[in-house]
Structures are given as C-alpha cells and as structure tokens.
Amino acid sequence: MTDLPINISDLLHQRTVEGERIEYKSGWNPVAIIRTLCAFANDFENIGGGYIVIGQDCNENGQPNFPPIGLERSQLDRIQQELLGYCNQIQPPYFPILTIEEFQDKRLIVLWAPGGQNRPYKAPRDVTAKNKEYHYFIRRYSSTVQVA
C-alpha cells in the first residue's frame, strides 16, 4: 500500500501532475533535493507542492527516461536517514511524505512535498557544508530558484 495520492505510473508519465510539479533525480543528491523540497514547501504559486522521484533519470527536456535507473536496496535506509537529518535543517523543519515504489522492477524513492503550513521556508544553499548559508527557494516554471 502506498501513501501517494496517485498511481506511480501516472506520476512518471505525467498524466495527472504537471511537469513543473515533478523533479526527477537519477540518484541521491541531497543539496539539490533539499533546495527543491524547500521550494515545493513554499509553494509560491499555490499549485499543490510537488514530487521528487529519486532513481529516475530524465532527458534535457525534463521528460523521464525509461526504464528507470532505480536504487539499490542497500541504499534505501541510508538515504532515508540522511534525508531526515537534512530536512531538520530546513527552517522551520519540513518533512515530505516518503514512499518507496517499484516500477519496471526498479526501486524508486518518491517524495511527495505538499505546500507547507508554516511558510516561508528556508534551507541551506549546501546542506553538506560546514558553514550554513540559508536562503529561501521557490519553484519558477520547472526550475528551483533562490530568492533574496
């Protein structure tokens, strides 16, 4: 049973969610993922937040490539633990809904990030850096941008 409000196939094929509300990541990249989570949490245009699919590559136009790359089973726990720590760096703390999905025999982590109730949110420009420099991030078209 999944916690996603939509079918994973529909999400990957962008049948029920517009492309600017979905971001595909071929692997675990906490810097980019936390920025995007912050932007979806801020939901600047009130479009319902968005989804990040980890383990799914995309082409230069942002369309998913099939079959997905997927994630190794051994990576799943580590990614979830690190994600929890990095989400605590978002101010105020923000936690997406995480689900592990199988699609075409590959494991994907899907983060559903609805607009947060405690907006605005800010996050470090680089969550892995020793000295944190916080910024507000929003979604503009299909890109995550930093705002002053």
C-alpha positions, 0 to 999 in steps of 0.5 A, a space after each residue: 500500500 502506498 501513501 501517494 495520492 496517485 498511481 506511480 505510473 501516472 506520476 512518471 508519465 505525467 498524466 495527472 501532475 504537471 511537469 513543473 510539479 515533478 523533479 526527477 533525480 537519477 540518484 541521491 543528491 541531497 543539496 539539490 533535493 533539499 533546495 527543491 523540497 524547500 521550494 515545493 514547501 513554499 509553494 509560491 504559486 499555490 499549485 499543490 507542492 510537488 514530487 521528487 522521484 529519486 532513481 529516475 533519470 530524465 532527458 534535457 527536456 525534463 521528460 523521464 527516461 525509461 526504464 528507470 535507473 532505480 536504487 539499490 536496496 542497500 541504499 534505501 535506509 541510508 538515504 532515508 536517514 540522511 534525508 531526515 537529518 537534512 530536512 531538520 535543517 530546513 527552517 522551520 523543519 519540513 518533512 515530505 511524505 516518503 514512499 518507496 515504489 517499484 516500477 519496471 522492477 526498479 526501486 524508486 524513492 518518491 517524495 511527495 512535498 505538499 505546500 507547507 503550513 508554516 511558510 516561508 521556508 528556508 534551507 541551506 544553499 549546501 546542506 553538506 557544508 560546514 558553514 550554513 548559508 540559508 536562503 529561501 527557494 521557490 519553484 519558477 516554471 520547472 526550475 528551483 530558484 533562490 530568492 533574496 
